[in-house]
Amino acid sequence: MNLGLTGRVALITGGSKGIGLACAEAFAAEGARVAIASRRQDHLSAAAGLLGGKGYRVATFTADLGEPDAAARLAVDVEARVGPVDVLVTCAGAARRSAPDALDAGAWQVGMNAKYFPSIYALQAVVPGMARRGRGAVVNVVGQGGKVASPEHLPGGAANAAIMLASVGLAATYARQGVRVNVLNPGLTLTERADRACEVEAARRGVSVQEARRSLEERIPMGRFARPEEIAAVVVFLASDRASYVTGAVLSMDGAATSFVV
């Protein structure tokens, strides 16, 4: 299936690891010109080496997207080196999971700084340019904790919920200017974040990490965590011309773990 992404410029924030890295590979495989951003150059170098070994070239950019000026510079730098951004995928940032009795005012602030602002600042830096050009697609990868409250993930879940509201509002705001904005909510996926979720669950229940992992998997009707490449495949579709009438959508992808209608 031709997704119409050949030659498009795709910027993936948080693109050096996990779901972001899987997205970078998926867009490169579709013929897109891929730029990935991360706070750490060593992670970017490792990602570029891994993708290069598979025959894909990506441009790498170091940026702390928790700073609005850094996000603005990133958009300018990507346009100068790769081209105007056609597709933005936000994967950067994640709030650490914390036991409820460890929460304080600082934890709530850290949660917003870790996830909400890196996504919002990237959107602010890129979406107006898309609107001026009359075309663009955004996919915000936002954890399922924004829909389903978890006692161990309340600050991060609150940040995720805020991103979803902003995304739906931006979709309505920019629809007539050719910009689509969607949200994908992965469930637990085989990344370092899932490892951390297992560790927190183990500490809360006083069991081994292996037992906590089995317990978490048993709660998922499909009986397993998602693979990053499975999430990336849906991100690529949502960003493609095949999804040209999909905007303002918030799509769950959690193996049927959340049984409610949205």
N, C-alpha and C positions, 0 to 999 in steps of 0.2 A: 504494500500500500504506500503510495506516495503521499507523504504528509506535508509537502510543500515547504520544507524547512531548509532546503539547499541554499547556501549562501546567506541565510539569515544570521544576524549577530545575536547570540544568546549569552547573557551574563548570568552566571550562577553565583550568588553569594553563599559563603559556607561551602564552596565547591571543592574543597581539598580532601574531604573525608565523608564517609557515610553516604547518606541519601544524595547530598550535593554532588559528590564525586560520581555516583552512579548516574545522576542526571547529566553531568558533563560528558560522560562516555556516550550516553544515549543520544544526546544532541549531535555530538561529533559523528556518530554512526549514521545520522540522518543527513549529513553534509553541511551542518551549520558551522559557522565560525564561532568558536567557543572561547569565552573569557571566564576565568574563575577568580574569585576573590576570597581572601582569608586574612586573618590577623597575623599569621605566622608564615614566614618565608620558607622555613624548613618543611612545613606541611605542603605548601604549594609546590616546592621542588620535587617532593616525593610523588605528589599527584601527577605532575607533568611527566615525570619519568615513567610512572606506571602506564599512563595513557599513551605516551610516546612508544613504549614497548609494544603496544597494540596497534600502532600505526596512526594514532591520532595526535594532532598538534593542537595545543591550547595555549592561550595567552594568560599569564598569571599576573595578579595585582595584589599587593599588600595593602590592606585597609582595615582600620578599626571602625566598623560601621555604627558603633555606639556614639560616634561624633558626627554631627550633621555636616561639618565642613569636609570631613574625610569622605563621606558619601558623595558629596558634590564633586570633589576632586576625582573620585573613582569614575563617575559618569563621564567627565571630561577626558580622562586618560584612556578609557576604553574606546571612546569615539575616535580619539586621535590615533590609536594604535590598531584598532580592529574595525571600527565603523560605528555608526549610530546604532543604539541598542534596539533590536526588534522584539526580543523576548527577555523578560526578567524573571528569574526564579529565585525566590528568597528562601534560603535554608540556614542562614547565619544565625547563630545564637541559640542558647538553650539555658533555661534556669535550672540550677542544681535542685535535685529533689531533697526535701528536708522532712524530718519527722514533725508532726504538728506541734509537739511540745518544744521544738527548737525554733519556732517562728518568732520573729520580732519585727520591729518596724524596718530595720535594715534589710531583712530577708525579702520583704515585699518590694522595697525599692530596687534591690538587686534583681529580682525577677523581671521587673519592667525594663531595667537597663540591659539585661541579658538577651531578651527576645523581642519585646515590643519595639523599642526604639531602633535597633538595627534593621528591622523590617520596614518601619515607617520612613526612616531617613533614606533608605534605598529607593523606596517608592517615590518620595519627594524629588529625588535627584534624577530619576529616569522618566517617570510618567509624563511630565509636561512636554518633554521632547518628543515622545511618542505621539502625543496629542497634536503637536504642531505638524508632524509629518503625516498624520491621519491614519496611523497604523501602529499596533503594538499589542502584545499579549503578556500578561503577568500571571504567574502561578505562585502563590504564597503557600509554602509547605509548613503547616501549622499542626502541632501535636493535638491528638484527640482529647487531651486534658482541658482544652478550651470548651468542650461540650459536656464532658463527664467529669465531675469533680472527684479528685483523688486526694485523700488526706495527706499524702506524701508529696503532692505536686500543686499545692494551692497557689503560690505566687506565680509559678510558670503557667498554670492553667488560666489564671486571671489575665496574664499577658496575652496568651493565645486567644482568649475570647475577645479581647480588645482588638487584636489584629483582624479577626474575622469580621467584626462589625465595621472596621475601617475599610476592609476590602470590599464588602458589599456596597458600602456607600460610595467608594471610588468607582466601582463598576457602573453604578447609575450615573455618576457625575460625568464620566468620560465616554459613555457608550456611543453617543452621537459623533464623537471625534475619532471613532475607529479603534479605541483601546478597550480590550477585554481584561477583566480582573477576576480570577477565580482562586479558590482555596482548596487544597487537598489536605485532608486530615489522616495521616497514617496512624495505625495502631503501633504496637510494639514491633520494632524492626531490628534486624540483626546488625546493630551498630554499637558503638561504645555507650550510647545513651541507654540502650536496653540493658547493657551490663550494669550500669549504675542503678537502674530501676530494680534489678534483681538484688543488688547489694542492699538497697534501702529496704526492700521487702523482707530480706533475710534478717536484717537488724531489727525490724519492727516485730517480727514473729519469733525471733530467737531460734532460727533454723539455719541450715547451711545455704549457701548461695545456689547450689545445685537443686536443692529441694524447693527453694523459692522460685527458681526458674521453671521447674516442672509445674508448680502450682499456677504460675502465671500463664503458661501454655495451655493448661487444662481449662482455663476460663475462656479460651478462644475457641469458638465452634470448629474452626478449621484445624485446631490442634497444634498450631505452630506460629512462630513469629513470621512477619513478612520478610522477604529479601529486598535489599535496597534496589535491585534492578527491577523488581515488580512495581515499586513505587515510581521509579523513574519512567517506566513505560507509560504510565497514566499522565505524568507531568508533561511528557513530550506530546501526547495526544491533545491535552488541554491547550497547549501552546500552539498547536498546528492549525492549518486552515480547515482540517476536518472537523474542528470544534468551533467553527466560525460563528455559530449562534449561541454559544455557551458563554455566559458572563454573569457575574454575581452569584455563581454556584459555590456551595460549600459541600464538598464530596468526602464522605467517610470511606476509608479504605483500611479496615481493621479486622478482616476475616469474620465479619458478622458478630463481633464482640458486643456491639451496642445495638440492642434490638428496639429501636424506636424509629418513628417516621419523622423525617425532616424535609 
